[in-house]
Amino acid sequence: MSGPFLVGDRVQLTDAKGRMNTITLVEGGEFHTHRGYVRHDQIIGRPDGSVVTGTVAAGVPSDVQYLALRPLLTDFVMSMPRGAAIVYPKDAARILASADIFPGARVVEAGVGSGALSLWLLRAIGPTGRLFSFERREEFSAVARGNVGAFLGEDPANWTVTIGDLADALPGTVEDGTADRVVLDMLAPWECLPAVSAALAPGGVLVCYVATVTQLSRVAEAIRGTGLFTDPVSEESMVRGWHVDGLAVRPDHRMVGHTGFLITARRLAPGAVPFERARRGSKTEFSDEDVELWTPGALGERSTSAKRLRKTGRHATAAAEAAQRAAQERAADAD
């Protein structure tokens, strides 16, 4: 991820107006816009952070310059091929903090989606940790593997992707009481709580990422209903940028608002009884029937067409193969 640009490297080109385009370097390739083009050969061999000038035609320079940088992980996940919606960097950062993901941790993740959160988790656990990812759809797993391979330049040896439902596949993949952390990004995480409770070690952290308030309510009550976790803590994060130019200092007109809710709880030791929550009279009283009416068991799920998933998977796999070739070339040069 450092040194001169090589064939197969992903490069982020940014113009003076802040417009960004991400390309994969190919020998003899060209990046075209309505204001000219940039030859990949102008970038290959140059150091990270170089400025290149575009060409209009027949070698005539244009007035457009581009800053060439290797994409940060944040940049990569926001522009990578997607088979499913991604976990935004702001939420990934909160997940890493709330779950206290540490080097060497054994982490369970479901579902894998497009692989954005997998990348953050793999970076946090380091080479000594283990990431067990579960995904119900094989097409999504292909996209995720391609994206992870494209960014890392390899298929990590400490990462396994299991196709199947977490509730059924987890007991045969992760031994009971050995998972340090579990992160659930799925439609109905409450359905997997029995398997997750068995897999988590005492003191282990469960984090659920859900999109709607009805999902938030249902999973919170389901966690309390198990009697195996501390009282869940719920939150959401919002990021607002600021425009800072001399004395013109103000909030940006646009911001990344709601993307999802995080709900966190810790596994209790066997035999431990959770504290009973204090309630204030009848305002918060409810029954199981009330919960079901507020959070119906049948939830709609957005589906992505198989054709689109196959196309996205091909793009992700091609990027991964190019990154692996670049990594091999870099290793050969180092030897």
ABEGO torsion letter per residue (X at the ends): XBEBBBBGBBBBBBBAAGBBBBBBBBBGBBBBBAAEBBBAAAABGBBBGBBBBBBABGGBBBABBBBBBBBBAAAAAAABBBABBBBBAAAAAAAAAAAGBBBGBBBBBOBAEAGAAAAAAAAAAEAABBBBBBBABAAAAAAAAAAAAAAAGBBBAABBBBBEBAAAAAAAABBBGABABBBBBBABAAAAAAAAAAABBBGBBBBBBBABAAAAAAAAAAAAAAGABBBBBBBBBBBBBBBBBEABBBBBABBBBBABBBBBBBBBBBGBBBBBBBBBEAAABBBAAAAAAABBABBBBBBBBAAAAAAAAAAAAAAAAAAAAAAAAAAAAAX
